[in-house]
Amino acid sequence: MADGIFWYPFRRFREWSGVGGSMALIDWMESPNAHIFKVNVPGYNREDIKVQIEEGNVLSIKGEGLRREEKEKKEDLVWHVAEREAFPGKGEFLRRIELPENVKIDQVKAYVENGLLTVIVPKDTSPKSSKVRNINIASKL
């Protein structure tokens, strides 16, 4: 998967920071059959998360919700310290990752459990035609 001497492994990450200072930490693993993404989303329900494939084979993972203002209105409490908030700021995040060409975007699956979003992007293992094309050299045109 190396793109030459200057291969940069994180070039596929298009969005590193979250909206409003929030950020969802992500792991990207590759098996022989799929690309597997694991994203920390503590406190988010599946209704709060949107997973999409955008134009250009870009995996987009967006989280909305967990607004501190709403939490404070629901509880009659005075907060002195809030270090355990899932994400600071507005509680929104957006991660975009450019996927490789050899994926089946119509078979992407995602599920969330115990604060961990897992996205499975199956690989297209069918043989592709080579991008290298030999040109016959003739003695005359």
N, C-alpha and C positions, 0 to 999 in steps of 0.2 A: 504494500500500500504506500510505499515511499514514493514521493513525487520528485526525487532527485536529491541533490546535496542540500538544498535549502528547504526541505520539507518541514512544515510547521504543523504539529499535530492538532493545534487548537484553531486552525483556520476555518473550520467548519462551524464554529460557534459564532453566530451572528449577533446574539444579544447576551451580554454577560451580566449586566446589572438589571435589577428589577425596577418596576415603576414605583416612584416615591421612596427609593432607597432600599426596597425589599429585594431579596434574592433567594431563589430556590436552588439549593445545592444539587448537583447532578453527577451521576456516574454513567459512563457509556462503555458497555462491554460488547464484545463480538464473539459469537459462537459460530460453528460451521454453518448453521442454518438461519441465524437471525442476528440483528443488532438489538441489544437490550439496554433500555434507558431506565435508570432508577432515580427518582426525584424526591427530595424531602419536602413534604407538604403537610406538616403537623397542623392539626386543627381544621383542615379543609375537608369539606364533603365533596362527593363526586359532582354535585351540582355547581360547586364553586370553581371547578377546573374545566378548561376547554382544551382539547387536544385536536390539532388540525394538521393536514398536509397542505402547505401553500404552494403556489406556483414555483417551479424550479426545484422540486424535491426538498422543500424546507419543512422540517418538523417544528411546529409551533406549539408550545405549552404555556397556557396562560391561567393564572389563578386570580380570582377576585373574591373579596369578602374579608372577614376577620377585621372589621373596622373597630378600632379601639373606642370610638365615640359611641357606637351601638352597644358595645359591651358595658361601658360605664353607665349608660342609660338604663340597662336592664337590671343592674345590681346597685343597691343603695350602699355603696362602699366608697371609702376614700383611699385612693391608691397612693402608697408611699414609695414603693419600688415595683417596677414591672420588668424584670430581667427575663422572665420566662415567656414573653410574648413570642408567638410563632415567628412573626416577621415584624420588624419595626416599621414605622411609617404607616402607609395606607393599607398594608396587608395585601398588596397586589404584586404580581411578578409576571414576567414574560421572558421565556427562553426560546431562542430559535436556533436550530441546528440544521445545517445543510447535510442532507443524507447522500450517501454514495448512489451511483447510478444503478447498481445491481440489487434493488429492493423492490418488493411487491407492495406498492403503496395502497392497493385496494384490499390488503389483508392485514393492516395494522390493527393491533389490539391493545387496549389499555385497561388497567384496573387499579383501584386505590384500596389500601388496607393498612390500618394502624399507622397512618401518617406517611406512607410510602406509596408514591405513584410509580407503577411499572408500565412501561410502554415497550411492546415487542413488535419489531419491524422485520418480517421475514425476508430472507434473501432470495433472489431469483437465481437459482442454481443451474438453470438451463444454459447450455453453452452459447456464447455469443460469437458472432462472426468477428474475425480479427479486424482491427482498425488499420492494420498494415496491409497495404495492397501492393503487390509486385507489379512492376511495369516492364513489359517486354521491350527490349531495345532492338530496333530494326536497323539495318544498314542504310536504308533510305526512307525518307518520309513519303 
